[in-house]
Amino acid sequence: MPQGDIGTVHSDGRWHNVVEGTDQVSEPFDTREEAVAEGRAMARDLGVEHVVKGLDGSIAERTSFDDEAASRPDPETDATR
């Protein structure tokens, strides 16, 4: 994920939102739904992408609140990188 995007991840039995490229981590959430709702609101407010990762770490959902995000290559799936 590019720096500044919001990622919702599962760690230590709880769900967290992280700001990519920083040490910022939200308070933990008991449910995926709570964390996703908060992560989506954070991304909307910042005008960045919100990426939800599944329990295995793979991307489960991606929502862009950044008009330029659609044109950025995804380093996880871009075969040219």
Stockholm file with secondary structure:
# STOCKHOLM 1.0

chainA/1-81         MPQGDIGTVHSDGRWHNVVEGTDQVSEPFDTREEAVAEGRAMARDLGVEHVVKGLDGSIAERTSFDDEAASRPDPETDATR
#=GR chainA/1-81 SS CCTTCEEEEEETTEEEEEETTSSCBCCCBSSHHHHHHHHHHHHHHHTCEEEEECTTSSEEEEEECCTTGGGSCCTTTCTTC
#=GC SS_cons        CCTTCEEEEEETTEEEEEETTSSCBCCCBSSHHHHHHHHHHHHHHHTCEEEEECTTSSEEEEEECCTTGGGSCCTTTCTTC
//
